[in-house]
Amino acid sequence: MPLAYQESPWPLLRAYNGFTGEERRRGGQLIGWLQTAGCLARPSRCDICRSRERVAFHSESYYHALRPASLCNACHMALHKRHFAWDAWRRIVGAHAVNGREWWAITPRHGLAIAEHLRARHGWAAADIEHSPIAPLPDAITALLPGNMLHHSRIFTP
């Protein structure tokens, strides 16, 4: 059982779908811990193109740690670049969508305000992914979580 969350030497990522760099880092820390602890299987196949090459997790919502998407590097980069390479993204969607209702097929060009929506509904407690009011972790997992997650400056602010 890992005794600590992995700390990153890299700068925080930019905001994505309204999630701050802090929230993205915290989500990555939790997903990495869940993988290492054996609570979350490593991704093996891309959800979009079904490739088995360089598959990793991707999150559209960093408040839902137990539901990350599995994407190969090519699809992951295309998803993030869709804002300025929409035609290339739509070619990938056209080549791989089965019914057009897959989460990635209906992802809009300019992202969603997922974080703002969840915070408006649940307050900043939504950002406390270890004790989430939105997607709670099982008690057996919560009891084992280490205490060194990157601090979130807004969680305890009313």
N, C-alpha and C positions, 0 to 999 in steps of 0.2 A: 504494500500500500504506500503510495507516495506521501511523504511527510510535508511537502510544501508545493505550492504552485510554482511553475516555472517562471522565472523572471526574465524579461527580455531586455537586451542591451539596445534595442532599436528605438527610435523616436515613435511616439504615438502616431497611429494612422489618422488620416483625415476623417471627417464625419461621413457617414453612409446611412441612407434612409433615416436620417435624423439622429442616429446614434453617435455619440461623441467618440473621440479617440480613446478616452478612458473606458467607455462602455465596450468598445470593440476589443480592447486589450483584456478587460475582465472576462468577456465572453470567451476569448481564446484561451485564457488561463484555465477557465473552468472546463472547457471541452478537452484541453490537453490533459488535465488531471483525470477527468472521467475516462479517457482512453487508457492512460497509464494504469489506472486502478482496475481496468477491466470492466467498467460499467458501460462503456460505449465502444462498439466494435469499430476498428479502423475501416475507413471507406475502401472499397475494392473496385467499384465500377462507377463510372460517371453517370449521373442521373439523366443527362441530356443525350450524349452520343454513345453511351455504353462502353467507352474505352476503359481499359484497365491500366493505362499508362499515366503516371504522375497524378494520381487521384488524391484529393485532400478535401477537407470540410470547407464549406462556405456557409455564412449565415446572412439571411435577409433580416432576421430579427435576433438581436443579441440577448433578448430576454427569454428566449426559448432554447436553452442549452441542450436539451435532449432531442432536438429536431433539426440538426444541421443538414444541409444538402451535401451530397458527394459530387464533386466536379473535377474533371481532369483539368490540367493547367490551361489548355487551349480554350475550353469552354468557360472556365473561370475568368480568364483575362478578357475574353469577348464579352462576357456579361458585364464586367466592370467598365469596359470601353464603349458600351452601347450608347452612352450619352452623346458621343461624337462620332461613332461608327455604326449608326443604326442599321444601314443597309447590310453590313456584314453580319450583324447580330440576327437580323430577320432571315438571312440565308441559312444560318445555323438552325434557327427555329423551324423554318420550312423543311429542312432536310430531316429533322429528328422528331418533330411533334407528331404524336399519334392522333390526338383529337383536338388539339389547340387549347385545351383547358389545363394543361400542365402548368405548375406555378411559374416556371421559367418562360413558357410561351406567352403568358399574359402579363409578364413584367413590363411596366411602362418604360418608355425611353428615359425619362428624367427622374426615375426613382419614386419612392413613396415616403410619406411622412409617418412611417410606422411608429417610431419612438415617440413622436409628439402625440399621436393618437393614444398610445398606451399610457403615457404619463398624464394626459388629460383625464383619462378614465380612472387611473389607479394612483396618481401622484408619483412623487419620486421614489416611493417604495417599490415601484415597478423595476427600478434599476438595481435593486438588491437581489441579484440573480441567485445568490446562495439561499435566500429565504423568500423566493418569489411569490407574490400574490397571484401572478398570472400563470406560471408554469412551475408549480412547486416540485422540488426534487423529493424522491422518497425519503422518509425519515432515516432509513438505514444508511443512505448516502450522506445526507446532511450531517449526521452524527460524526462522520469520518473526515469531513472537509478540513483542510488546514486553515490556519488563520492569517496567512500572509498575502491574500489577494490585494492587488493594486487598490489603494484607497480611492473611493469615489466621493468627490467633494460635495455632492448634493443629496446623498442618500439620507442623511440624518437631519437635513434642513427641512423645517416645516413648510 
